[in-house]
Amino acid sequence: MAGEARTVQAVRAHLVREGGRPRGSVLVKAFWAPGGRGME
């Protein structure tokens, strides 16, 4: 999944804790963070 840094980290944590998925099986890419630059 890809998206805002804190969002993808929270979703990954949920999938690992609640979903029982291995951490390595959930690939995330943070594309931006508040106050940071966009996809330029």
C-alpha positions as CSV (number, residue, x, y, z in Angstrom):
1,M,0.0,0.0,0.0
2,A,1.1,3.6,-0.5
3,G,0.1,6.8,1.1
4,E,0.7,9.3,3.8
5,A,3.5,8.1,6.2
6,R,1.5,7.9,9.4
7,T,-1.5,6.3,7.7
8,V,0.4,3.5,6.1
9,Q,2.4,2.8,9.3
10,A,-0.8,2.6,11.3
11,V,-2.5,0.3,8.7
12,R,0.6,-2.0,8.6
13,A,0.6,-2.2,12.4
14,H,-3.0,-3.1,12.4
15,L,-2.6,-5.8,9.8
16,V,0.3,-7.3,11.8
17,R,-1.3,-7.1,15.3
18,E,-4.9,-7.7,14.5
19,G,-4.7,-9.5,11.2
20,G,-1.9,-11.9,12.2
21,R,0.1,-11.2,9.1
22,P,3.9,-11.5,9.1
23,R,5.4,-8.0,9.1
24,G,7.4,-8.7,6.0
25,S,4.3,-9.7,4.1
26,V,2.9,-6.1,4.3
27,L,4.8,-3.8,1.9
28,V,4.2,-0.1,2.5
29,K,5.6,3.0,0.7
30,A,5.2,6.4,2.4
31,F,4.9,9.0,-0.3
32,W,4.5,12.1,1.8
33,A,4.3,13.4,5.4
34,P,2.7,16.5,6.8
35,G,4.8,19.5,6.2
36,G,7.0,17.6,3.8
37,R,7.3,17.9,0.0
38,G,5.0,16.0,-2.3
39,M,5.8,13.6,-5.1
40,E,8.0,16.0,-7.0
